[in-house]
Amino acid sequence: MNPLKITGVKRSKSLKVRNQRNPDSEGGFMRLTKISIYTALILTILSTGIDSRAQNNENPELTKTLARMDAVSEKYSSFEAKFTQKQYVALLKRFESPETGEFYHALDKNRAVQIRHEILTPGVRITTIKGDSVTIYQLATKQAQVYNLGNGKNLVEYMATGLGQSSAKLRERFDIGYDGTEDVNGDPCSVLTLVPKDKSAAASVKSITIWVKKSTGTPAQYKFLEPTNNYILETFSGEKLNGKIPADKFEQKLPGGTEIIKLN
């Protein structure tokens, strides 16, 4: 078997590789997204360009919040935090058991997004995004799904809304509303709701709500609402902005015996 060449995956002995054809690359990416990427946030408002000019009849508090986020974007390089996330099942009218872990988001020297979303309890599930490749490793099944982003590359930004984009970029992709203020873990936050303009994205994500800290201009909490009215609520703690994150944090050294499923 030829050596496996996948960006963001370090090869280990005894890996088993299986190719799985996916006829709908963008749809397949969105299905993966629902499993672990947008459940990860995970995240992109703080790093490129600044343009917080108010739109006609825009709520002045929305304008202020976007300006605060744009100010952070000028010097943005990375964000890391611990998180707790839980999924609400609308049909059952209850939350599933919470998951906890660590989240890392950074820009490389070419300003390309790198993400690691690592669920540690109750079961280990690690998602990394580096270059054009998404790798999702699940310890329980000893499987790693590897997906080339291709045409779905820009959809990562929907799943990482809040870190690494200017407000101008957000306005291109979302209708943005201001929903007042709320505290998250004792921190006053401005609440923004973003509705995707793109129909393919809206088919999986009805809206994204972001609680933006007034003190830092960074996300404190996310709500990813599906068209079914199920949603994932992810709350951060111990946030660090613009710290040094090792480059190998965005790579996965898969254990021997892991089955790698290439989805396109």
Buried (B, 14 or more C-beta within 10 A) or exposed (E): EEEEEBBBBEEEEEBBBEEEEBEEBBBBBBBBBBBBBBBBBBBBBBBBEBBBEEEEEBBEBBBBBBBBBBEBBEEBBBBBBBBBBBBBEEEEEEEEEBBBBBBBBBBEEEEBBBBBBBBEEEEEBBBBBBBBBBBBBBEEEBBBBBBBBEEBBEBBBBBBBBBBBBBBBBBEBBEBBBBEBEEBEEBEBBBBBBBBEBEBBBEBBBBBBBBBBBEBBBBBBBBBBBEEEBBBBBBBEEBEBBEEBEEEBBBBEBBEEBBBBBBB
